[in-house]
Amino acid sequence: MGVVHRHQSDHMQVELSVSDDKLKLFAKVIPQTGFATASDSELIEQVLTVTPERLVDHEVIRDIMRQLRAGKGCEDRRVAKGEAPVLGKDGKIVWLVRRFQPGGSLNTGRELADFYNLGLFENIEVGREVARVYRPTSGSLGTDVLGNPIASKQGKAIGARFDRSLELKSVEGRDDYQILVALVSGYAHEEGDKVSIREVLVIPGNLDYEMGHIDFIGGVKVGGDVQKGFHIKARGDIEVVGSVLGENQLTSERSIIVKGFHQGGEGSLVKAKGDYTVTIAHGVNAEISGNVIIQREARDCAFRSSSSVLAPQGSVVGGNVWCVKGFEGKTLGNPSGVTTTVELRNELEVTAEYRRIEESIKKHEVALAALELHVGPYLNNRKRVPLLAPKFKMKLTELINRYDGVQASLTKLNDAMKRMREAKVPGDDSKVNVTGVVYGGVVLSTTFATKKFQDAERGPLTFRPESVGGEWVSQQYQPLQRG
């Protein structure tokens, strides 16, 4: 502290000092011989020689003077206080969406967490307001205890950088912030000082409990494996660099690529409006609007394609292939004669609706078989039912009515399936091509005809149903026209 003023009278000796930050004024008062008659105004007058009155603490001065008149002095009592400057506020981003930050924790703040559905980011549509960007403020001046102004500091502007996926817009009537608007669909990504909307969600490693199920508005790329039981739903392409390890559901409004091994399993499903490309597949159930492309092998799979199933350097063993435009592969079946079916179907038969009807028919047939066992001979001899005791008559009547209802429903389902089958036939260019070998046990089928191979045949060969009668014939190889 520095002394800025001294005063001595018959009543007291006064020394005024200023703190190092110049925001406080301290008084040291020593009684003199006439201390008993000292007045408050004398000390106030001395204080006002160095500081404005509005900064003076009169209550403290009155207390000092009461002590002085009792013959007591004081050491470093604060008698005035300056006004500190109000610093400007730094600019900031206030997010209105849940953004994805790499390396985030699985700690959800809940006692129990569903690690399959973590929801670590939020889907963002084009045009959505994702954040408010507040401007820095200038603050206000302060005053030191001597009455001199103290400069304030301007708040710092945000250091974030926005790429072309975002637009900063002003808001009418608001000068304190601007809004950040998404120019593409995706998720908000913040890494260091870089802020963007990313259209592809890249998972560097495996899809597992760290991310949970993915439901994303854009594309998804998994750098490792999709662990067992984890699902991906995306509007964009799905690419898995590693393998898919079973009981997974992959759904894309575009294409799906699995560069490794794809294990299917109970409850697994692949749906894509584009192509499905896989290196090795086992037990995969796929409904594909585009082509199914097999790089090496598909074993015991169920493929339904509205276009073609292609394995130019690969093999298809076991399972069932439904396709509209045709099949082309190097090897079909295997030397053990495992049943491998390729069916040329129309565009309606490979749809999810056809499959739903097909599954519903199977359930109805199971229900009818169970009801037949319960009703027994009374099903075909219903005239005997009224002769039974009342409780048995009531029970059998109920079972027979239920049987008739299921039978009527099954008839409607079969009629719907028949209409779908007859609505269109496979195109004239639909064919099955085998460039290597087709083994015994392979079955080629349409709605109207079936061909089962007893022995192996060497390709390249083309098999197609005749336009008249629909019977299968073997022809010289003709390349498949790919859609």
N, C-alpha and C positions, 0 to 999 in steps of 0.2 A: 504494500500500500504506500501511497505518496501523500505527504502533507501538503495541503493546498491553502490553508488559512490558519492564522493564529490570532488570539485576542486575549488581553488580560485587563481586568478591572478590579475594583474593590471587592466585588462579589465572587468572581470566578476567573479561572484561567481555562481557555478553550483552545483545543487543537482539532482541526477538521482534516480527515484523510479520505482519499478516494481508493476504492478497491482496484485491483489490476485490470479488471474488465470494464472499469469506469461506470459500472451500473449501481454502485452503492457508495453512500457517504456516511462515514463513521465519525462520531464525536467523542473526544476525550475531555472530561471536565474535572477540574481540581478546585475545591472550595478555597476561597480567600477569606480575609477577616470579616468582611461584611456579608457573608453567605446568607445570613438569615433574612435579609431584606431583598434578595435577588428576585427578579421577575421573569416570567416566561418570555416576555417580549425581547429581553436582551439576548437570549440564546437564539430565538427565532431570527432576530435581526442579523446575527452573525452567519447563521446557516444560509439566509437568503442572499448573502454576498457571493455565494458560489453556485447556488442551484435554484431553479424556478420553484415557485411556491407550490405548484400542483404536484411536485414530486416529494414534498416534505411530509414526513409522518408526524403530525402534531401530537398525537397521543404519546408517542415515545418521548418527544420533547417535554411534554407536561410531566411525565414520570421522572425524567432526569432532573427537572427543576424541583420536584417534590423531595427527591433524595438530597439534592444540593442544600435546600433550606433546612434539612435535618443534619447537615454537616457531612454528608457523604458524597463522594465523587463517583465517576464511572469511567470505565475503560472500553473504548471501541463500541459504543452503542450506535446502531444504524438509525440515522435520523432522516435519511432520504433515499429513494430508490428510483433508478432510471427505468426506461421502458425498452425491453429487448425488441429487436426487429422481428417481424413475422416472416419467416423464410417462405419463399415460393414453393409450392408443391410440385413434385416431379410428375411428369406425364406418366400415364399408366394405361394398360389394356385391361378392360373388364370383359371377360368372356361370357357370352350368352349361350354357349354350347359346351358340351363335354368334349374336350380335345384329347388326342392321343399323344402321350409323351413316352419316348423309348425308355426302357428300364424302369417302368412304373411298378409300384408294389402291388402285391395281391391283397394287401390289408384293406378291407372294405369298410372298416370301422364297425362292422356288425359282429356279433358274437359267433354267428354261423354264416357261412358264405356258400353259395352255389358256384363252384369253381368251373362248371360248364357254361354258365351264363354270367360272365363277369361284366359285360357292357363297358369295356374300357374306352370306347369312343362313341361318337354320335354321328349318324348319317346326316349329311348336309345336302340339300337340294340347291340348284342354281338360284341365285337371287336372295338367298336367306341372309339375314343380318346375323353375323356370328359374334361380333364384339363391338364394344364402344372404346374408342381411343381418345382418352382425355388429354387435353393440351396442358403443358406446364403453366403454372401461375407465377406472377411476379412478386408476390408478397407485399409487405409494407415496411416503411422506415421505422427505426426505433429512435430513442433519445437517451444519451448517457446522462449520468447524474449531474453533469455540469451544464446540461441544456443543449449539448451539441447533437446534431443528427447522426444516427448510425445507419449505414447503408444496409439494405436487405440483399438477399441472393435470389436470383431467378432460378426456378425449378428446372431440373434437367429434362430435356426431351427424351422420349422413349428411344431406345437403341434398336428396336425391332426393325427388320427389313421384310417387306411384303413383296411376294413375287406376283406374276401376272394372273395368278388364280384368284386374287383378291383385289377389290377396288375400295379406296377410301373415299367416302362421300360426306359432304356437309349436311347438317340438319337445320332446316329453317327454324329460326328462333333460338337456336342453341349455339353459343360461341364457345362453350367449355369442352365440347367433345365432337368427334366425327364418328360415323359408323363404318364398320368394315363389312363388306358384302361379298359373298361367294360368287365367283364368275363361272365356276365349274362345280359339278357334283363330286362329293367325296367325303373326306374327314379332315378336321382341323389338326394340323401337325405343327408342333412348336419344338424346335431344337436349337438351343443357344439363342441367338438373336434372329433366327430365320423363322418366319411364319408363313404357312401356305395351306392350301386345300389340295390334298393329294387324291388323285383319281384311282390309284392302285395301292392297295394295302400290302406292303411287303413284310413278311414274317421271316426274318433271317434264318431261324432254326426251325425246330419242330412246332407243329400246332398241337399244344397240349394244355395243361392246366394254367400255364402262364397267360394264355390268351382266351381260352374257352372257345365255345362255338362262335363262328363268324357269320354275321348277317350284314353284308356291305353293299352299298349303293353302286360301287365301282367294281374294279377288277381285284383279284387276290392272287398273290404269288407266295408260295410257301417254299422257303429255301431248303428245308429238311423234309421230314416225314409228317404225315397227318396221323396222329396217334389214334389208337382204337377208340371208337365211340364219339369222335369229334366231327362236327358237321360244318360245312361251308355253304352259304347261300350268297350269290353275287349276281349283280346285274351285268357286270363285265365278265371278261375271261377269268377262268380259274386255271392256274398253273401250279403243279406240284413237282418240284425238282427231285424229291426223293420218292418215297412210297406211301401208299394209303393202306393202313394196317388192319382194316376190318370194321364192320358195323358202322360205316360212315355214310352220311347222305351229302352228296355234292350236287348242287343245283345252280345252274347258270343260265342267264338269258342270252349268253353268247356261247363260247366254246370251252371245253375242258381238256386239259393236257395233264397226263400223269406220266412222268418220264421214267419212273421206276416200276415197282411191282404194285399192282392194285388187288388187294384182297377184299372180296365182298363180305358175305355173311348175312345172318338173319337181321332183318331190319335195314339193310343197306340199300341204297338207291342212287343212281346217277341219272340226272335229267339235264339236258342241254338243248337250247334252240339252235345252236351251231353244231360243230363237230365234237366228237369225243375221240381223243388220241391216247393210246396207252401202249407201253412197251410189253408188259406181261400182265394178264388179268386172270383171276381165278374166282369163280362164283360171283361174278359181278352182274347185277341186274340193272340194265340201262335202257332209258327211253330217250332217244336222240332224234331231233328233227333233221340234223345234217347227217354227215357220214360217221360211221364207226371205223376208226383206223387202228389196226393192230400191228405193232412193229415186229413182235416176235411170236407171242403165243397167247391164245385165249382158251381157257380150259373150264368147262362146266359153267359157262356164262349164259345169260339170257339177254340177248340184244334185240331191241326193237328200233329200227331206223326208218325214218320217212324218206331216206335216200338210199345209200349203199353201205355195205359192210366190206371193208377192204383190208386184206392182209397180204400184200404183194410179195413180201419176203417172210411171211409168218405162217402159223398154223392155227386152225380152230379145231379143238378136240372136245367132244361132249357138248352138252348144253343145247340151246335152241337159238337160232338166228331168224328174226323176221325182218325183212327188208322190202322196199318198194321197187327200187331201181335195179337191185341185183347184188350179187356177191362175187368177189374175186379174191382168191388166195392161192398161196403156194401149196399148202397141204390142208386137206380136209379129212378129219378123223385120224385114227392111228391103227397100227398093225393089230392091236388087240380087238378091234371090231367094236369099240365103244360107240353107242348110239349118238350120232351127231346130226342134228336136224337143221336144214336151211329151208325156210319157207318164203316164197314170194307172195306178198300180200298187197292189198290195195292201201291207199292212203288213210282210209278210215280204220282199217284193222290194226294198224300200228299205233293208234292213238291211246291216250290214257282212258278215254271213255270206253273204248272197246275192251280194254283190259279190266275196267271196273265191272262191265257187264259179264265178262268171262268169269271173274272171281265170284260175282254174285250168283251166277248159274251154279257154280260148284257148291256154294254154301246151300243153295236151295235143294240141290240133289242130295246132299248129306242130310238135310233136315227131313226130306221125304223118306229117305231110307230108315231113319230113326222112327218116324211116325208109323211106317209100315210094320216095324217090329212091335210097336206098342198096340196097334189096332189088330194085327193078326188076320185071321180068316174073315173077320167081320168087314174088312175093307171091300172085299168082292162079294160079300153076301150081307148087304146092309139091311135086308128085310128081317133079319133075325134080331137086330138091335132092339126094336120095340118090345120084344118078348123077354128081355132081360130084367132083372131086379132094378128098381128105380135108380139106386146109386151107381150101378154099373152102366145102366143105360145112359145116364147123364154124362159120365166120364167118357164113354166111347163116342157119344154124339159130339162132345167137345173136341175130341181128338180127330174125328172124321172131318168136322168143319174146318179145323186147322189144316188138315191135310189138303182139303179142297182149295183153301185159300193159298197155300204155298204152291200147289200145282198150277193154279191160275196165274200166279205171279211168275212162275217159271216159264209158262207158255208165252207170256208177254216178253220176257227177257230173250227167249229163243227167237221170237219173231224179230225183235230189235237187232239181234246179232245177224240173223239171216239177211235183213235189209241192208245192214252195213257191208256184209260180204258181197251181196249182189249189186250194190250201188256202183261199184267200180271193180274192174279186174286189173291185174298187173299190166303195165304198159307193154307194147310190142317189143321194146328193147330190153325188157327185164330178162335177166339170164343169170346163170351161175357159172363162173369161170374158175377152173383149177389149172394152174400152170405147172404144178409138180405132180402130185398124186392124190387121188381120192380113194379112201380105203373102204373095205366092206364094213357095213354098219351105218354108213352115211345114208340119210334119208333126205330126199328133195321133195318138196311138197308145194302145192297150191290148194286152193279151196276145192278144186275139181279133180286133182290127180296126185298120186304119190309114186315116187321112184325110190326103191331101196337097193343099195349096192350090196351084192353078195361077195364080190371079189374086188381087189384093188384095180384101178385103171390109171394109166399114166397119161399125164397131160403134155402139152397144153390142150385142153378141151373146153368146149362150151356146151352147157346143158340148158335147155329152155323148153317151156311148154308150147306145144303147137297151138296156133291160133284157132284151129278147129278141133274140138274135142278136148283140148288142154293136156294131152298126154305128153310126157317128157321124152325128148329126143336128144341124142348126142350129135354135135356138129363140130366142124373145124373151128378152132379157137378164133373168137372175135372179141377184140378188146372191149371192155365195159366202158360205156360213156359215163364219165363221172360228172355228178352234179356239182 
